[in-house]
């Protein structure tokens, strides 16, 4: 059930944005970055944060 090979453009954009903001140091996998973001900011995504800051 690993969908990391089937990212949508939106998922890639969110992940790239999140990685820049969070300074992701783990291996470049979507699952790791998503897990970090859920722990760091439950219920908040990097794109939500970016929209608020504009």
PDB file with one MODEL, atoms N, CA, C and O in Angstrom:
MODEL        1
ATOM      1  N   UNK A   1       0.839  -1.206   0.000  1.00  0.00           N
ATOM      2  CA  UNK A   1       0.000   0.000   0.000  1.00  0.00           C
ATOM      3  C   UNK A   1       0.874   1.255   0.000  1.00  0.00           C
ATOM      4  O   UNK A   1       0.504   2.285   0.563  1.00  0.00           O
ATOM      5  N   UNK A   2       2.023   1.150  -0.634  1.00  0.00           N
ATOM      6  CA  UNK A   2       2.938   2.288  -0.700  1.00  0.00           C
ATOM      7  C   UNK A   2       2.644   3.095  -1.946  1.00  0.00           C
ATOM      8  O   UNK A   2       2.891   2.635  -3.061  1.00  0.00           O
ATOM      9  N   UNK A   3       2.118   4.298  -1.765  1.00  0.00           N
ATOM     10  CA  UNK A   3       1.718   5.108  -2.910  1.00  0.00           C
ATOM     11  C   UNK A   3       2.755   6.166  -3.271  1.00  0.00           C
ATOM     12  O   UNK A   3       2.483   7.038  -4.096  1.00  0.00           O
ATOM     13  N   UNK A   4       3.934   6.104  -2.670  1.00  0.00           N
ATOM     14  CA  UNK A   4       4.921   7.158  -2.897  1.00  0.00           C
ATOM     15  C   UNK A   4       5.357   7.234  -4.358  1.00  0.00           C
ATOM     16  O   UNK A   4       5.888   8.254  -4.796  1.00  0.00           O
ATOM     17  N   UNK A   5       5.131   6.148  -5.118  1.00  0.00           N
ATOM     18  CA  UNK A   5       5.515   6.176  -6.526  1.00  0.00           C
ATOM     19  C   UNK A   5       4.447   6.844  -7.377  1.00  0.00           C
ATOM     20  O   UNK A   5       4.652   7.061  -8.571  1.00  0.00           O
ATOM     21  N   UNK A   6       3.318   7.170  -6.780  1.00  0.00           N
ATOM     22  CA  UNK A   6       2.193   7.710  -7.538  1.00  0.00           C
ATOM     23  C   UNK A   6       1.765   9.066  -6.984  1.00  0.00           C
ATOM     24  O   UNK A   6       0.578   9.320  -6.780  1.00  0.00           O
ATOM     25  N   UNK A   7       2.732   9.918  -6.747  1.00  0.00           N
ATOM     26  CA  UNK A   7       2.399  11.246  -6.232  1.00  0.00           C
ATOM     27  C   UNK A   7       1.641  12.049  -7.270  1.00  0.00           C
ATOM     28  O   UNK A   7       1.883  11.924  -8.471  1.00  0.00           O
ATOM     29  N   UNK A   8       0.716  12.877  -6.792  1.00  0.00           N
ATOM     30  CA  UNK A   8       0.098  13.864  -7.674  1.00  0.00           C
ATOM     31  C   UNK A   8       0.987  15.103  -7.659  1.00  0.00           C
ATOM     32  O   UNK A   8       1.850  15.246  -6.793  1.00  0.00           O
ATOM     33  N   UNK A   9       0.774  15.983  -8.611  1.00  0.00           N
ATOM     34  CA  UNK A   9       1.553  17.221  -8.660  1.00  0.00           C
ATOM     35  C   UNK A   9       1.333  18.024  -7.380  1.00  0.00           C
ATOM     36  O   UNK A   9       2.261  18.653  -6.872  1.00  0.00           O
ATOM     37  N   UNK A  10       0.101  18.000  -6.858  1.00  0.00           N
ATOM     38  CA  UNK A  10      -0.218  18.732  -5.634  1.00  0.00           C
ATOM     39  C   UNK A  10       0.558  18.174  -4.447  1.00  0.00           C
ATOM     40  O   UNK A  10       1.078  18.933  -3.630  1.00  0.00           O
ATOM     41  N   UNK A  11       0.637  16.846  -4.352  1.00  0.00           N
ATOM     42  CA  UNK A  11       1.392  16.232  -3.257  1.00  0.00           C
ATOM     43  C   UNK A  11       2.865  16.589  -3.354  1.00  0.00           C
ATOM     44  O   UNK A  11       3.502  16.888  -2.344  1.00  0.00           O
ATOM     45  N   UNK A  12       3.414  16.559  -4.576  1.00  0.00           N
ATOM     46  CA  UNK A  12       4.822  16.895  -4.756  1.00  0.00           C
ATOM     47  C   UNK A  12       5.085  18.335  -4.339  1.00  0.00           C
ATOM     48  O   UNK A  12       6.088  18.628  -3.689  1.00  0.00           O
ATOM     49  N   UNK A  13       4.172  19.238  -4.718  1.00  0.00           N
ATOM     50  CA  UNK A  13       4.336  20.649  -4.377  1.00  0.00           C
ATOM     51  C   UNK A  13       4.268  20.854  -2.868  1.00  0.00           C
ATOM     52  O   UNK A  13       5.074  21.597  -2.308  1.00  0.00           O
ATOM     53  N   UNK A  14       3.323  20.207  -2.212  1.00  0.00           N
ATOM     54  CA  UNK A  14       3.193  20.333  -0.755  1.00  0.00           C
ATOM     55  C   UNK A  14       4.430  19.784  -0.056  1.00  0.00           C
ATOM     56  O   UNK A  14       4.933  20.374   0.901  1.00  0.00           O
ATOM     57  N   UNK A  15       4.913  18.643  -0.551  1.00  0.00           N
ATOM     58  CA  UNK A  15       6.077  18.009   0.071  1.00  0.00           C
ATOM     59  C   UNK A  15       7.313  18.874  -0.100  1.00  0.00           C
ATOM     60  O   UNK A  15       8.087  19.050   0.841  1.00  0.00           O
ATOM     61  N   UNK A  16       7.502  19.417  -1.305  1.00  0.00           N
ATOM     62  CA  UNK A  16       8.667  20.268  -1.564  1.00  0.00           C
ATOM     63  C   UNK A  16       8.605  21.516  -0.691  1.00  0.00           C
ATOM     64  O   UNK A  16       9.617  21.933  -0.127  1.00  0.00           O
ATOM     65  N   UNK A  17       7.424  22.112  -0.579  1.00  0.00           N
ATOM     66  CA  UNK A  17       7.247  23.302   0.248  1.00  0.00           C
ATOM     67  C   UNK A  17       7.511  22.976   1.713  1.00  0.00           C
ATOM     68  O   UNK A  17       8.182  23.732   2.416  1.00  0.00           O
ATOM     69  N   UNK A  18       6.981  21.852   2.163  1.00  0.00           N
ATOM     70  CA  UNK A  18       7.166  21.438   3.553  1.00  0.00           C
ATOM     71  C   UNK A  18       8.636  21.171   3.843  1.00  0.00           C
ATOM     72  O   UNK A  18       9.142  21.531   4.906  1.00  0.00           O
ATOM     73  N   UNK A  19       9.317  20.541   2.898  1.00  0.00           N
ATOM     74  CA  UNK A  19      10.724  20.223   3.110  1.00  0.00           C
ATOM     75  C   UNK A  19      11.538  21.504   3.258  1.00  0.00           C
ATOM     76  O   UNK A  19      12.433  21.577   4.100  1.00  0.00           O
ATOM     77  N   UNK A  20      11.234  22.509   2.445  1.00  0.00           N
ATOM     78  CA  UNK A  20      11.950  23.788   2.550  1.00  0.00           C
ATOM     79  C   UNK A  20      11.685  24.441   3.907  1.00  0.00           C
ATOM     80  O   UNK A  20      12.608  24.950   4.542  1.00  0.00           O
ATOM     81  N   UNK A  21      10.436  24.428   4.348  1.00  0.00           N
ATOM     82  CA  UNK A  21      10.080  25.099   5.596  1.00  0.00           C
ATOM     83  C   UNK A  21      10.605  24.357   6.822  1.00  0.00           C
ATOM     84  O   UNK A  21      11.056  24.979   7.784  1.00  0.00           O
ATOM     85  N   UNK A  22      10.545  23.044   6.787  1.00  0.00           N
ATOM     86  CA  UNK A  22      10.897  22.242   7.957  1.00  0.00           C
ATOM     87  C   UNK A  22      12.366  21.847   7.986  1.00  0.00           C
ATOM     88  O   UNK A  22      12.871  21.392   9.013  1.00  0.00           O
ATOM     89  N   UNK A  23      13.067  22.025   6.838  1.00  0.00           N
ATOM     90  CA  UNK A  23      14.460  21.602   6.782  1.00  0.00           C
ATOM     91  C   UNK A  23      14.589  20.103   6.978  1.00  0.00           C
ATOM     92  O   UNK A  23      15.373  19.646   7.810  1.00  0.00           O
ATOM     93  N   UNK A  24      13.826  19.342   6.219  1.00  0.00           N
ATOM     94  CA  UNK A  24      13.783  17.884   6.366  1.00  0.00           C
ATOM     95  C   UNK A  24      15.169  17.277   6.225  1.00  0.00           C
ATOM     96  O   UNK A  24      15.846  17.493   5.219  1.00  0.00           O
ATOM     97  N   UNK A  25      15.593  16.519   7.230  1.00  0.00           N
ATOM     98  CA  UNK A  25      16.921  15.907   7.228  1.00  0.00           C
ATOM     99  C   UNK A  25      16.854  14.400   6.975  1.00  0.00           C
ATOM    100  O   UNK A  25      17.887  13.758   6.783  1.00  0.00           O
ATOM    101  N   UNK A  26      15.655  13.837   6.973  1.00  0.00           N
ATOM    102  CA  UNK A  26      15.509  12.402   6.766  1.00  0.00           C
ATOM    103  C   UNK A  26      15.648  12.058   5.288  1.00  0.00           C
ATOM    104  O   UNK A  26      15.598  12.948   4.438  1.00  0.00           O
ATOM    105  N   UNK A  27      15.822  10.773   4.972  1.00  0.00           N
ATOM    106  CA  UNK A  27      15.846  10.358   3.565  1.00  0.00           C
ATOM    107  C   UNK A  27      14.629  10.909   2.832  1.00  0.00           C
ATOM    108  O   UNK A  27      13.545  11.026   3.405  1.00  0.00           O
ATOM    109  N   UNK A  28      14.820  11.243   1.575  1.00  0.00           N
ATOM    110  CA  UNK A  28      13.778  11.959   0.840  1.00  0.00           C
ATOM    111  C   UNK A  28      12.617  11.039   0.481  1.00  0.00           C
ATOM    112  O   UNK A  28      12.505  10.582  -0.656  1.00  0.00           O
ATOM    113  N   UNK A  29      11.764  10.775   1.451  1.00  0.00           N
ATOM    114  CA  UNK A  29      10.563   9.997   1.196  1.00  0.00           C
ATOM    115  C   UNK A  29       9.370  10.798   1.658  1.00  0.00           C
ATOM    116  O   UNK A  29       9.419  11.475   2.685  1.00  0.00           O
ATOM    117  N   UNK A  30       8.303  10.716   0.898  1.00  0.00           N
ATOM    118  CA  UNK A  30       7.093  11.468   1.208  1.00  0.00           C
ATOM    119  C   UNK A  30       6.548  11.066   2.576  1.00  0.00           C
ATOM    120  O   UNK A  30       6.074  11.911   3.335  1.00  0.00           O
ATOM    121  N   UNK A  31       6.618   9.757   2.888  1.00  0.00           N
ATOM    122  CA  UNK A  31       6.067   9.278   4.154  1.00  0.00           C
ATOM    123  C   UNK A  31       6.773   9.923   5.338  1.00  0.00           C
ATOM    124  O   UNK A  31       6.120  10.343   6.294  1.00  0.00           O
ATOM    125  N   UNK A  32       8.097  10.006   5.287  1.00  0.00           N
ATOM    126  CA  UNK A  32       8.846  10.594   6.394  1.00  0.00           C
ATOM    127  C   UNK A  32       8.485  12.058   6.594  1.00  0.00           C
ATOM    128  O   UNK A  32       8.257  12.498   7.721  1.00  0.00           O
ATOM    129  N   UNK A  33       8.433  12.809   5.506  1.00  0.00           N
ATOM    130  CA  UNK A  33       8.126  14.230   5.634  1.00  0.00           C
ATOM    131  C   UNK A  33       6.700  14.435   6.132  1.00  0.00           C
ATOM    132  O   UNK A  33       6.446  15.324   6.944  1.00  0.00           O
ATOM    133  N   UNK A  34       5.773  13.620   5.648  1.00  0.00           N
ATOM    134  CA  UNK A  34       4.391  13.729   6.098  1.00  0.00           C
ATOM    135  C   UNK A  34       4.294  13.430   7.585  1.00  0.00           C
ATOM    136  O   UNK A  34       3.577  14.112   8.318  1.00  0.00           O
ATOM    137  N   UNK A  35       5.018  12.409   8.028  1.00  0.00           N
ATOM    138  CA  UNK A  35       4.993  12.036   9.435  1.00  0.00           C
ATOM    139  C   UNK A  35       5.540  13.169  10.293  1.00  0.00           C
ATOM    140  O   UNK A  35       4.962  13.496  11.329  1.00  0.00           O
ATOM    141  N   UNK A  36       6.640  13.764   9.874  1.00  0.00           N
ATOM    142  CA  UNK A  36       7.230  14.883  10.612  1.00  0.00           C
ATOM    143  C   UNK A  36       6.233  16.029  10.714  1.00  0.00           C
ATOM    144  O   UNK A  36       6.061  16.614  11.783  1.00  0.00           O
ATOM    145  N   UNK A  37       5.581  16.349   9.606  1.00  0.00           N
ATOM    146  CA  UNK A  37       4.650  17.468   9.599  1.00  0.00           C
ATOM    147  C   UNK A  37       3.463  17.196  10.512  1.00  0.00           C
ATOM    148  O   UNK A  37       2.987  18.102  11.197  1.00  0.00           O
ATOM    149  N   UNK A  38       2.980  15.956  10.530  1.00  0.00           N
ATOM    150  CA  UNK A  38       1.850  15.625  11.397  1.00  0.00           C
ATOM    151  C   UNK A  38       2.240  15.760  12.860  1.00  0.00           C
ATOM    152  O   UNK A  38       1.435  16.202  13.681  1.00  0.00           O
ATOM    153  N   UNK A  39       3.470  15.383  13.191  1.00  0.00           N
ATOM    154  CA  UNK A  39       3.932  15.483  14.575  1.00  0.00           C
ATOM    155  C   UNK A  39       4.187  16.940  14.938  1.00  0.00           C
ATOM    156  O   UNK A  39       3.841  17.388  16.031  1.00  0.00           O
ATOM    157  N   UNK A  40       4.796  17.672  14.012  1.00  0.00           N
ATOM    158  CA  UNK A  40       5.174  19.054  14.294  1.00  0.00           C
ATOM    159  C   UNK A  40       3.950  19.969  14.377  1.00  0.00           C
ATOM    160  O   UNK A  40       3.855  20.801  15.279  1.00  0.00           O
ATOM    161  N   UNK A  41       3.015  19.812  13.436  1.00  0.00           N
ATOM    162  CA  UNK A  41       1.841  20.676  13.400  1.00  0.00           C
ATOM    163  C   UNK A  41       0.613  19.851  13.066  1.00  0.00           C
ATOM    164  O   UNK A  41       0.206  19.810  11.905  1.00  0.00           O
ATOM    165  N   UNK A  42       0.017  19.201  14.034  1.00  0.00           N
ATOM    166  CA  UNK A  42      -1.154  18.370  13.760  1.00  0.00           C
ATOM    167  C   UNK A  42      -2.257  19.171  13.075  1.00  0.00           C
ATOM    168  O   UNK A  42      -2.621  20.252  13.537  1.00  0.00           O
ATOM    169  N   UNK A  43      -2.783  18.646  11.983  1.00  0.00           N
ATOM    170  CA  UNK A  43      -3.892  19.298  11.299  1.00  0.00           C
ATOM    171  C   UNK A  43      -3.488  20.478  10.444  1.00  0.00           C
ATOM    172  O   UNK A  43      -4.347  21.116   9.835  1.00  0.00           O
ATOM    173  N   UNK A  44      -2.200  20.785  10.382  1.00  0.00           N
ATOM    174  CA  UNK A  44      -1.758  21.915   9.562  1.00  0.00           C
ATOM    175  C   UNK A  44      -0.819  21.399   8.480  1.00  0.00           C
ATOM    176  O   UNK A  44       0.052  20.568   8.738  1.00  0.00           O
ATOM    177  N   UNK A  45      -1.009  21.900   7.274  1.00  0.00           N
ATOM    178  CA  UNK A  45      -0.102  21.526   6.192  1.00  0.00           C
ATOM    179  C   UNK A  45       0.745  22.729   5.830  1.00  0.00           C
ATOM    180  O   UNK A  45       0.404  23.867   6.154  1.00  0.00           O
ATOM    181  N   UNK A  46       1.833  22.470   5.166  1.00  0.00           N
ATOM    182  CA  UNK A  46       2.721  23.555   4.757  1.00  0.00           C
ATOM    183  C   UNK A  46       1.991  24.518   3.827  1.00  0.00           C
ATOM    184  O   UNK A  46       2.214  25.727   3.884  1.00  0.00           O
ATOM    185  N   UNK A  47       1.123  23.989   2.976  1.00  0.00           N
ATOM    186  CA  UNK A  47       0.410  24.861   2.047  1.00  0.00           C
ATOM    187  C   UNK A  47      -0.557  25.776   2.796  1.00  0.00           C
ATOM    188  O   UNK A  47      -0.732  26.933   2.412  1.00  0.00           O
ATOM    189  N   UNK A  48      -1.185  25.277   3.854  1.00  0.00           N
ATOM    190  CA  UNK A  48      -2.063  26.127   4.661  1.00  0.00           C
ATOM    191  C   UNK A  48      -1.268  27.274   5.267  1.00  0.00           C
ATOM    192  O   UNK A  48      -1.712  28.422   5.267  1.00  0.00           O
ATOM    193  N   UNK A  49      -0.103  26.955   5.778  1.00  0.00           N
ATOM    194  CA  UNK A  49       0.754  27.955   6.399  1.00  0.00           C
ATOM    195  C   UNK A  49       1.177  29.004   5.370  1.00  0.00           C
ATOM    196  O   UNK A  49       1.172  30.202   5.654  1.00  0.00           O
ATOM    197  N   UNK A  50       1.542  28.540   4.174  1.00  0.00           N
ATOM    198  CA  UNK A  50       1.988  29.449   3.124  1.00  0.00           C
ATOM    199  C   UNK A  50       0.858  30.391   2.705  1.00  0.00           C
ATOM    200  O   UNK A  50       1.090  31.577   2.473  1.00  0.00           O
ATOM    201  N   UNK A  51      -0.352  29.869   2.610  1.00  0.00           N
ATOM    202  CA  UNK A  51      -1.491  30.703   2.219  1.00  0.00           C
ATOM    203  C   UNK A  51      -1.741  31.801   3.252  1.00  0.00           C
ATOM    204  O   UNK A  51      -2.048  32.937   2.891  1.00  0.00           O
ATOM    205  N   UNK A  52      -1.611  31.462   4.531  1.00  0.00           N
ATOM    206  CA  UNK A  52      -1.827  32.455   5.584  1.00  0.00           C
ATOM    207  C   UNK A  52      -0.765  33.543   5.559  1.00  0.00           C
ATOM    208  O   UNK A  52      -1.046  34.701   5.866  1.00  0.00           O
ATOM    209  N   UNK A  53       0.470  33.163   5.188  1.00  0.00           N
ATOM    210  CA  UNK A  53       1.568  34.128   5.242  1.00  0.00           C
ATOM    211  C   UNK A  53       1.591  35.084   4.063  1.00  0.00           C
ATOM    212  O   UNK A  53       2.321  36.075   4.088  1.00  0.00           O
ATOM    213  N   UNK A  54       0.797  34.800   3.021  1.00  0.00           N
ATOM    214  CA  UNK A  54       0.834  35.664   1.833  1.00  0.00           C
ATOM    215  C   UNK A  54       0.081  36.956   2.072  1.00  0.00           C
ATOM    216  O   UNK A  54       0.008  37.802   1.181  1.00  0.00           O
TER     217      UNK A  54
ENDMDL
END
